[in-house]
Amino acid sequence: MKKLVLIVLSVLLVFTSCNKKTETTQDHLARIKESGVLTVAMEGTWAPWTYHDENDVLTGYDVDVASAIAQKLGVKASFIEGEWDGLFAGLDAGRYDIVANGVDITEERSQKYSFTTPYAYNKTAVIVSSDRDDITSFNDLKDKKTANTISSTYAQVAESYGASVTGVDDLNQTFQLLLTGRIDATLNSEMTYYDYMKAHPETKIKIACLSDDATHVAIPVKKGSDDESLLAAINKAIEELKADGTLKKLSEKYFGVDISTN
């Protein structure tokens, strides 16, 4: 009887071990496909990349791009909104699969994350109030006050030119500080500026200068073997969306020009 019990226990242990081995060998892409959902993190407050329309529906270029990528993966996109500084923390913790929020590829970020093929190219604008003429180049930012979300590329660029950066939560707060004279300038996407002015043509702000080169916008995923197949699958999806004209169509829909090519 004891021998029979021992045999049964041994069989159960082997069966449990095999099941655990099967679970642990599933990589990130396999888990996404099994769940049927690609969880995408974004701000939801940065038009025309991610924002809420007049009916409070989440929309934007990155919303549509992420949805198209999810469709290519054979799953549905689920969007979670949060402040910029928390998006990458959520990615690190595994709460999100990817971040889609006009993320520029930088050397610092590339040390921590793997980036997909770029799906957009974006020039940086220095934005000032309409009556200012003392800022006409990036070098003029030295000893000036700017505002951006602290960990954003724009904040880092401003600091690299000697500006003092005030941390903010969103674009509207940034422009409020600019219009009340509490900051001298702000850095942001050229296309975001044009979109804002389209909705608020009376706003007394202007572009003082633009960067010479466009930044490369891509999707960051966690580094490591667990995410290698996910990275490859998203790259394949992006290439297909470029080839079939989807990215061009979405660019023109939200920006008025094609930003999917450099």
Buried (B, 14 or more C-beta within 10 A) or exposed (E): EEEEEEEEEEEEEEEEEEEEEEEEEEBBBEBBBEEEBBBBBBBBBBBBBBBBEEEEEEBBBBBBBBBBBBBBBEBEBBBEBBEBEBBBBBBEEEBBBBBBBBBBBBEEBEEEBBBBBBBBBBBBBBBBBEEBEEBEEBEBBEEBBBBBBBBBBBBBBBBEBEBBBBBBEBBEBBBBBBBEEEBBBBBBBBBBBBBBBEEEEEBEBBBBBBBEEBBBBBBBBBBEEBBBBBBEBBBBBBBBBBEEEBBBBBBEEBBEEBBBEE
